[in-house]
Amino acid sequence: MSKLILKDKTEIELSTHYGDTFVTVIDNFAELDELKDKLTDANTVIMTVQSDSGEETVTGLKLQGITINLLKMRWV
């Protein structure tokens, strides 16, 4: 499992990442609000991606938006 580590050492578990797109799963709107509060320009100026293959430093990215896909789960 990969992690995105922000400048303030906040760790965000990633489902996947490719290029400058990072995908995570959020279980509720409270987690979404907390994540949006952390993704400031100052906190994302330098980030680290940790994965099984090692660490990679990511710089120069600006948050352009958050895409939300809501999934309705139904148990049968």
Secondary structure, DSSP 8 states (H G I E B T S, - for coil): -EEEE-TT--EEEESEEETTEEE----SHHHHHHHHHH--TTTSSEEEEEETTEEEEEES----------------
